[in-house]
Amino acid sequence: MTYLDYAASTPMTKQAIDAYVEVATKIYGNPSSLHDAGGQAASAVAWARGVIARKLGVHSDGVIFTGSGTEANIVAILSLARSEKRGRHIITSMAEHTSVHAAMNTLEREGFEVTRLPLTAGGVIDMNVLEKAIRPDTTLISIQHVNSEIGTIQPIAKIAQLAKAHGILYHVDCVQSFCKLVVSFDARLADAISVSAHKVGGPKGCGAVYLNPFVRALPIFPGVTHERGLRGGTLDTPALVAFAVAVEQYTYDMDKQWKLRENLLHMLPGDAFQVIEGQAESQLPNIVGICKTGMEGQLVMLKLNEQNFHISTGSACDINNASGTKAILAMGKTITEARQFFRISFGAATQMDEVVLCGEALRNLYNE
């Protein structure tokens, strides 16, 4: 099997698995309990919280553990939007993760107005368009760092500075960029940052959101007592420690990822495959978005799956969306082009010979 779907999920690292097993075996108290066993668990959780905070460059008081990156996005957006009294207008992009759109749809049903911005032909937000979209009643901007479908990098430093200049709250989804890119601005300029464990070698069912502790946030379910009252449920201590261990161990070799990408693309006939990407300075290399002329991406995925190459047709959270990927549509592509889209994504363990073999398999589709 050749796994080339790291943007969907990564295998847990040995260190994370070992940490999970050790904590699950030895530290089984409820971290909210007041006895010594609870205190031991609380100390482990505090250590994990500190690791995530240091990686993001924020204060640990703002780190809230969640059950996923999806939950982190929803908690951030709903909590901030509902707490802000400035207005009921929100700006996001057409290419955000499904969880962001779900939160926006919920807020629209509550009377909020949402502006969804397109992407440029290079797959990024046009800052002039964003600035013109701001209104006196704009209360929140939510625009991701790295797009999970095509890997383009949004200018989050400029977005954060623009938001602060207008007194607007800013949420950034860093699920795909966490531990790969340095959060390229003072993280304190963001009011919320979402991350996930299983994208960096940690366990599934575990994520975190930074919520600025100096900004008012309303809990989605009032009355819960865990995580500053913003997220209910007993914390999964083994998963949180494994998450933190994975973060400490994770490395991203930018040069290697560019070489993998360049070798794959070099093998593809240009008249049969269209690469959907941004400029080099706005592109995360390990996520490769491609359209195959005359063939739906789902068929490309199935044909490669028959040869034990595991790729995807976009975000795993959008697998049942028949209209194609959001990023392609946000860039002005047609529904037909969007349905021709598929994604290949590399990880730390991906080897050049695997990429070459995958390229040969794709090239063979040229003759079909």
C-alpha positions in Angstrom: 0.0 0.0 0.0 1.2 3.5 -0.9 -0.6 6.1 1.3 -0.7 9.5 -0.3 -3.6 11.1 1.6 -1.7 12.8 4.5 -3.9 15.9 4.3 -6.8 13.8 5.3 -5.0 12.0 8.2 -1.6 10.9 9.3 -0.6 7.7 11.0 0.1 8.1 14.7 3.8 8.2 15.5 5.3 5.5 17.7 6.1 8.1 20.4 2.5 9.3 20.4 1.2 5.7 20.7 3.7 4.8 23.4 2.6 8.0 25.4 -1.0 7.2 24.9 -0.6 3.6 26.3 1.5 4.7 29.2 -0.9 7.5 30.3 -4.0 5.3 29.8 -2.3 2.6 32.0 -0.9 4.8 34.7 -2.8 8.1 34.8 -6.5 7.1 34.8 -8.0 9.7 37.2 -10.4 12.3 36.1 -8.5 15.6 35.7 -11.4 17.4 37.4 -11.3 15.3 40.5 -9.7 16.8 43.6 -7.9 13.7 44.9 -4.3 12.8 44.0 -5.2 10.6 41.1 -7.1 13.5 39.6 -4.3 15.9 40.3 -1.9 13.6 38.5 -4.2 13.7 35.4 -4.6 17.5 35.7 -0.9 17.9 35.7 -0.6 15.8 32.5 -3.3 17.9 30.9 -1.6 21.1 31.9 1.7 19.9 30.4 -0.1 19.1 27.1 -1.8 22.5 27.1 1.5 24.2 27.6 3.0 22.3 24.6 0.2 23.4 22.3 0.4 27.0 23.6 4.1 27.3 23.1 3.9 25.9 19.6 1.3 28.5 18.7 3.0 31.3 20.6 0.0 32.0 22.9 -0.8 31.9 26.6 -1.9 28.5 27.8 -4.9 30.0 29.5 -6.4 30.4 26.0 -6.0 26.8 24.8 -9.3 24.8 24.9 -9.1 21.1 24.1 -11.8 19.8 21.7 -12.8 16.5 20.1 -11.5 17.5 16.6 -10.4 20.4 14.4 -14.0 20.5 13.2 -15.3 21.1 16.7 -12.5 23.7 17.3 -13.8 25.7 14.3 -17.4 25.5 15.3 -16.7 26.4 18.9 -14.5 29.4 17.9 -16.9 30.8 15.3 -20.2 30.4 17.3 -18.7 31.4 20.6 -17.2 34.6 19.2 -20.0 35.6 16.9 -22.7 35.2 19.5 -20.7 37.1 22.1 -19.9 40.2 20.1 -22.3 43.1 20.3 -20.8 45.2 17.5 -22.9 43.7 14.7 -24.1 40.7 12.9 -22.0 40.6 9.7 -19.3 38.0 9.2 -16.7 37.6 6.4 -15.3 34.3 5.3 -14.1 32.6 2.1 -15.9 30.3 -0.3 -13.1 27.8 0.2 -13.2 27.2 3.9 -13.5 23.8 5.6 -17.0 22.3 5.7 -17.1 22.9 9.5 -16.6 26.6 9.0 -19.5 26.7 6.5 -21.6 24.6 8.9 -21.0 27.3 11.6 -21.8 30.1 9.2 -25.0 28.4 8.0 -26.1 28.1 11.7 -25.4 31.8 12.3 -27.3 32.8 9.1 -30.4 31.0 10.5 -29.9 33.1 13.6 -30.1 36.3 11.6 -26.4 37.0 10.9 -25.3 38.0 7.4 -22.3 36.2 5.9 -20.2 37.4 3.0 -18.3 34.6 1.3 -15.3 35.8 -0.7 -13.9 34.1 -3.8 -10.3 33.2 -4.3 -8.1 34.6 -7.0 -6.8 32.5 -9.9 -3.8 31.9 -7.6 -6.0 30.4 -4.9 -5.7 33.2 -2.3 -7.8 36.0 -0.9 -7.6 39.4 -2.6 -6.9 41.8 0.2 -8.5 44.7 -1.6 -11.7 42.6 -2.0 -11.6 41.7 1.7 -11.1 45.3 2.8 -14.0 46.5 0.6 -16.3 43.8 2.2 -15.8 45.2 5.7 -18.8 47.1 7.0 -19.5 49.1 10.2 -21.4 46.0 11.5 -18.7 43.4 10.6 -18.0 41.5 13.8 -15.9 38.5 12.7 -13.5 37.4 9.9 -12.8 33.7 9.6 -10.2 32.8 6.9 -8.0 29.7 7.0 -4.2 29.6 6.8 -3.7 26.7 4.3 -6.4 25.3 2.1 -6.8 21.5 2.6 -7.7 20.9 -1.0 -5.0 22.7 -3.0 -2.5 23.8 -0.3 -2.5 27.5 -1.0 -1.4 29.7 1.9 -3.5 32.7 2.8 -1.9 36.1 3.8 -3.0 35.7 7.4 -0.7 38.3 8.8 -2.2 40.9 6.6 -5.7 39.7 7.4 -5.0 39.8 11.1 -3.7 43.3 10.9 -6.6 44.5 8.8 -9.1 42.9 11.3 -7.4 44.6 14.2 -7.3 48.0 12.5 -11.1 47.8 12.2 -11.7 46.3 15.6 -12.9 43.0 14.1 -12.4 39.6 15.7 -10.4 37.2 13.6 -10.5 33.4 13.6 -7.9 31.3 11.6 -8.2 27.6 10.8 -4.6 26.3 11.1 -5.5 22.6 10.9 -3.4 22.0 7.8 -0.6 24.4 8.6 0.0 23.5 12.3 3.6 22.4 12.9 4.3 22.8 9.1 4.4 26.5 8.9 5.2 29.0 11.6 2.1 31.0 12.3 3.3 34.0 10.3 2.1 36.8 12.6 2.0 37.5 16.2 -0.6 34.9 17.3 -2.0 37.4 19.8 -3.4 39.3 16.8 -5.8 36.3 16.3 -8.8 35.9 18.6 -9.1 32.2 17.7 -6.9 29.5 16.2 -8.0 26.0 15.4 -5.7 22.9 15.3 -6.0 19.1 15.1 -4.0 16.2 16.4 -4.3 13.6 13.7 -2.8 15.9 11.0 0.5 15.8 12.8 0.9 12.2 14.0 -1.4 12.4 17.0 -4.7 10.6 17.7 -8.0 11.1 16.0 -10.8 12.6 18.0 -8.6 15.3 19.5 -8.1 19.0 18.7 -7.7 22.3 20.3 -8.7 25.9 19.8 -7.0 29.0 21.1 -9.6 31.5 22.3 -8.1 34.9 23.4 -8.8 34.9 27.1 -9.3 38.7 27.0 -12.1 38.4 24.5 -15.7 37.5 25.6 -16.9 34.2 24.3 -20.3 32.6 24.9 -20.4 28.8 25.4 -22.4 26.9 22.8 -24.0 24.9 25.7 -24.3 27.2 28.7 -23.8 25.6 32.1 -21.0 23.2 31.2 -18.0 23.3 33.6 -15.0 22.0 31.7 -12.5 24.0 29.6 -13.5 27.5 30.9 -17.1 26.5 30.5 -16.8 26.5 26.7 -16.6 22.8 26.1 -18.2 20.0 28.2 -17.1 16.5 28.9 -14.3 14.8 30.8 -10.9 15.4 29.1 -9.3 12.5 27.4 -5.9 12.7 29.2 -4.1 9.9 27.2 -5.2 11.5 23.9 -4.1 15.0 25.0 -0.7 13.8 26.1 -0.3 11.8 22.8 -1.3 15.0 20.9 1.4 17.0 22.7 4.1 14.3 22.2 3.2 14.2 18.5 3.6 18.0 18.3 7.0 17.9 20.0 8.2 15.2 17.6 6.7 16.5 14.4 9.1 17.8 11.7 8.3 19.1 8.3 11.1 19.0 5.7 10.1 21.8 3.3 12.9 21.0 0.8 12.0 17.3 0.7 8.3 18.1 0.1 9.1 20.5 -2.8 11.3 17.8 -4.4 8.5 15.2 -4.1 6.0 17.7 -5.6 8.3 18.7 -8.4 9.1 15.1 -9.4 5.4 14.1 -9.4 4.4 17.1 -11.6 7.3 16.6 -13.9 5.9 13.2 -14.8 2.4 14.3 -15.7 1.6 15.2 -19.4 0.6 18.8 -19.4 -2.2 18.4 -22.0 -4.0 15.8 -19.8 -3.5 17.1 -16.3 -4.0 20.6 -14.9 -2.3 21.5 -11.6 -4.3 23.7 -9.3 -1.8 25.7 -7.3 -0.6 29.1 -6.1 2.6 30.9 -6.5 5.6 29.2 -4.8 5.6 31.6 -1.9 1.8 30.9 -1.4 1.9 27.1 -1.7 2.4 24.4 0.8 4.2 21.8 -1.3 2.9 18.5 0.2 -0.7 19.2 -1.0 -1.1 18.7 -4.7 -4.4 19.5 -6.4 -4.8 18.2 -9.9 -7.6 18.0 -12.6 -7.6 15.2 -15.1 -9.1 16.3 -18.4 -12.0 14.2 -19.5 -12.1 12.0 -16.3 -13.8 12.6 -13.0 -11.5 12.8 -10.0 -13.5 10.0 -8.3 -12.7 7.6 -11.1 -9.0 8.6 -11.0 -9.0 7.8 -7.2 -10.7 4.4 -7.8 -8.3 3.5 -10.6 -5.3 4.3 -8.4 -6.9 2.5 -5.5 -7.0 -0.6 -7.5 -3.2 -0.3 -7.8 -2.9 0.3 -4.0 -2.3 4.0 -4.3 -4.4 5.8 -1.7 -5.3 9.4 -2.8 -8.5 11.5 -2.4 -10.9 13.7 -4.3 -10.5 16.5 -1.8 -11.3 17.0 1.8 -12.5 13.8 3.5 -15.2 15.9 5.2 -16.6 16.7 1.7 -16.5 13.2 0.3 -20.3 13.2 -0.3 -20.4 16.6 -2.0 -21.3 15.9 -5.6 -20.6 19.4 -6.8 -16.9 19.1 -6.5 -14.4 20.8 -4.2 -15.1 24.3 -2.8 -11.6 25.6 -3.5 -11.9 24.9 -7.3 -15.3 26.6 -7.4 -14.0 29.5 -5.3 -11.3 30.1 -8.0 -14.0 30.5 -10.7 -13.7 27.0 -12.2 -16.7 25.2 -13.6 -18.6 22.4 -12.0 -17.2 20.1 -14.7 -13.6 21.1 -13.8 -14.4 20.7 -10.1 -15.6 17.2 -10.6 -12.3 16.4 -12.4 -10.3 17.3 -9.3 -8.3 14.9 -7.1 -5.7 15.5 -4.4 -2.4 13.8 -3.6 -0.7 14.7 -0.3 2.6 13.7 1.1 3.8 13.2 4.6 7.1 12.8 6.5 7.3 9.1 5.6 6.6 9.5 1.8 9.5 8.3 -0.3 10.5 9.4 -3.8 10.1 6.0 -5.3 6.4 6.0 -4.1 5.8 9.3 -5.8 7.5 8.1 -9.0 5.3 5.0 -9.1 2.2 7.0 -8.5 3.3 9.4 -11.3 3.6 6.4 -13.7 0.2 5.2 -12.7 -1.3 8.6 -13.4 0.6 8.9 -16.7 -0.8 5.5 -17.8 -4.3 7.1 -17.5 -3.2 9.5 -20.3 -3.6 6.6 -22.8 -7.1 5.6 -21.6 
